[in-house]
Amino acid sequence: MPKLKSSKKALIQSEKAQIRNRATRTAMRSAIKAVRTAADPATAKLALVKAASRIDKTAKKGVIHKKTADRYKSRLTKLVQKLA
């Protein structure tokens, strides 16, 4: 456990951020999974739009890097195009 007051505060802040980041990352991963498990191309396209939005929001919040977000979106788009 930290001894300094500032260290205690930093620990609390980091735990709160960890919870927020985990929720955001989980939502993003669920959206990605919805695209990958889509049964038909029409459903996959709709899921792709939602997933891209969620991925961008996750990157904007700093949970993942922007280039990582771009890579996820690119791979998902390729997958959906292959289905069509």
ABEGO torsion letter per residue (X at the ends): XBABAAAAAAAAAAAAAAAAAAAAAAAAAAAAAAAAABABAAAAAAAAAAAAAAAAAAAAAGABBAAAAAAAAAAAAAAAAAAX
